[in-house]
Amino acid sequence: MIKRFTVLLLLVGLATIFFSLALGYVPDESLNQTARYYAENTVSDTGATNIVTAIIVTYRGLDTLGEVTVLFLTAAIVGLVLTRGAEEGKGKPMLPSGELLSTGSGLLVPLILLLGVYVFVNGHLTPGGGFQGGAILASGIMLILLTDPMRHFSHRLIGLIESVSGLVFITVGILGIVLGAGFLDNSLLPKGTLGELFSAGTIPLVYSLIGLKVGAEFSSMLLSLSETEGS
Amino acid sequence: MIATISIFAGFALILIGLYGALTNRNMLRMIVAFTVANTGVNLVLVAVGHMFGRTAPILDSAVPVAEAASKIIDPVPQALVLTAIVIGLGVTALMLAYVYRLHQNNHSLDISKCTELKW
């Protein structure tokens, strides 16, 4: 009873703070200084048309490296926590998945993978990018797992994709220090024509690598979660 | 207007999520509540970057480079929220994995049964 009362008291306090914050909020009339810099200089600095991508891959590239590292750690810990002590092949055999699901996944999975690759390859031009594309790739894997939960995927292959793309990402970043202006400097490749696929320097390359890495990490998390089934 | 509605909705989601996380005993429900609160935070962040009558920060024929500063909304909160969504997914996956292990050990999802660290 006291516990519930404390919780309510805490929430009422937070609600008061939030309410006064929301009431006092006045939307900006124009962009602030940082945003204005990005709006005006993204094209001349990087050649990308999607400003969010330019911020994530080039201006704040180091943050993105950290973010991908956090994801890698999560995938590793999930694998460690879940596979320890999990015995394979235990449990009763499952019923086959329905005709609709198996036919549908055979039809849809290649299309989903294609869409994922499209989204991260075009990350510098259209909405989307490596993280979104990687999540779409992993959703294709998830559809396969839903169709056949006992299907075996090669952890070695997924780990290989993940580590190779991470390694190339860091290599591109370090090459930026050696040949360009700094870590992840994107002037290594020509900027090209604005709005074309092969433009914006190293952004498409780096974002595709991020897409592969994120897709592999999400897939390995899904596999770890799915392999606990039946044990 | 839409920004104000989104901000209020986001704050409401945060409060709902915290209430759920603090009052539920079932750990799976707590995880769901945490993701609700997470969504609320993301909603507030995106809404703060919104400006009325402007468009997404992607340059094309409708948003020429020269007029970009007067036509796009703030791209920084969007980049931040992209990061926050990904980290939120990682946190949720970790919580699910730990809850799975706890359930294997304790045969219960009730958090009040986890008394090893209680004093």
Interface residues (C-beta under 8 A of the other chain):
Chain A: R4 V7 L10 L11 L14 A15 F18 F19 L21 A22 Y25 P27 D28 E29 S30 L31 N32 T34 A35 R36 Y38 A39 E40 T42 V43 T49 N50 I51 V52 I55 I56 R60 D63 T64 E67 V70 L71 L73 T74 A75 I77 V78 V81 L82 G85 T126 P127 G129 F131 L194 G195 V214 F218 M221 S224 L225 T228
Chain B: A3 T4 I7 F8 F11 I14 L15 L18 Y19 L22 T23 V48 H50 M51 F52 A56 P57 I58 L59 D60 V65 A68 A69 S70 I72 D74 P75 V76 Q78 A79 L82 T83 I85 V86 I87 L89 G90 V91 A93 L94 L96 A97 Y98 Y100 R101 Q104
